[in-house]
Amino acid sequence: MNTLTQLGRATAIPDSPAEAVLERAPNPHPGALYLARFTAPEFTSICPVTGQPDFGVLVLDYAPKDWIVESKSLKLFLQSFRNHGAFHEDCTIAVAKRVIDAIDPAWLRIGGYWNPRGGMPIDVFWQTGAPPQGLWLPDQGVPLYRGRG
């Protein structure tokens, strides 16, 4: 049994994504094909060039195998980006790769829906491959940027 070190106790936000510990728990339904979704509607990082804040919505969908992501550790991991300088593409893909490293899911996709800076939104999408046959895959529910019009 994996020992969870953050759940049920006070845990400070890590200073950086590299210092964050992403924890896992045994999948309570191994062998069942299902989708788990985490949505981070207030994801924040900083521009690596200007130091200005960047804001976006991250939607992480995955089909578990043996492990699931422990949600408090994921929340702390995502919050560790608030003072981390990286481009939108790097933040989005780095989150997905850390989850993959932690739980080795059957399938994963991430959508990074970033608010405009300099008048241009940047949306980043990535997945590990085709979704497993029979997996219910709902829309991520984040409208594409339409500005004022």
N, C-alpha and C positions, 0 to 999 in steps of 0.2 A: 504494500500500500504506500502510495506517495504521501509524504508529509507536507501539508500546506503550512507555510510559515507566515503568511500575511493575513489570512482570513480569520476574523474574530479577534483581532488585536489592532491597536493603533499602529499605523505604518506610515512613515513620511513619504512624500512624493520623491522619487529618485531625482538626482540632479541631472541625469542624462539618460537617454535610451540605453546606452551601453551598461549603465549601472542597474537598470531595472531588471527585476527577476520575474519572468513570465512563468507562472505555475500551471500545472495540469492536474486533472482528477480523472479517475477511471470513468470511461463511458458507461452510464447506467443501462444502456441498451445496445451492447455490442451486437453487430450483425444486422441491426435495423438501419435502413436507409432513410435518413432524415437530414434536414437542414437546420443549422443553428445560425442565428444572425445576431451580430452586435452592431449597434449604431451609435456613433459618437458625434452628436450634433454640434458640439462646441470644440472640435479639435483645433489646437493652436500650436503653431511653431513660429520660428522667425526666419526672415530672409537671410541667407548666409552672406549676402553682399551689403545690404543696407541696415540690417538689424531690426527692421520694421516687423511688426506682427503680421502673421498670415493666419486666416481663419478658414475652416472648411468643415464639411460633413464627411466622415468616413463610414462606409457601410461594409462590414465584413461578413461574408457568408461562407460557411464551411459544412462539409459532410463528415462527421467524426468517424474514426475507426475505433481504436482502442482507448483514446483519450479525448477529453473535452478541455477547453480553456477555462481556468478558474477566473471568474469575472472580476473580482477585486484586483487581482494581479494585472489583468489586462487594463483595467481602468488606470491603475498607477503607471503602467508602462506608457499608455497613451498620454497621460498627463506629463510624463517626463519630457515630452517634446516641446513643452511650452517655452523653454529657453534654449532649444536646440536649433542651430542654424542649418537648414537644408532646403533644397528646392522641393517643390510640391511632388514631383515625380519620385524623388528619393524618399521622402517621408512615407508616401503611400506604399511603395514597394517594400520598403524596410519593415513596415508593420506586418505586411503579409508574410514576408520571409521569416520573421521572428516567430510568428504563430506556427508556420510550417515546421520550423526547427523544434518547437516545443511539443507539438502534438502529432505531427505526421498525419494530417487528415486524408481522407479518401479523395477529397476535392476541396478547393478553396477559390474564392474570387473576392476582389476588393474593388470598391468604387470610391475614389477620392473626389469629392465635389468641392472645389476651392472657390472662395469668394474672389471677386475681381480685385486686382491690384494693377494700377496703371491702366485701368479701363478694360482689362481682359481677364476673364475667368479661365482657369485651367482645370480640366477634369481629367483624372487619371484612372484607367481601368486595367485590371490584370486578373488572370486566372491561371490555374495550374494546368488546364487542358479542358477537354470536353467534359461536361458534367456527367455523372453516372446515369445510365439509362434508368428512368423511372423516378428520378429525384424531382420533387416539386420545387420549382425555382421561381418564386415570386419576383416581380419587379422590385427594384431597390427603393422605389418610392420617393426619390429625390428629383424634383423637377429640374430640367435643364435650365440654365440661366437665360432669362429672356429680357433682362434689363427693364426698361420702362415701357416696352412696347409690344 
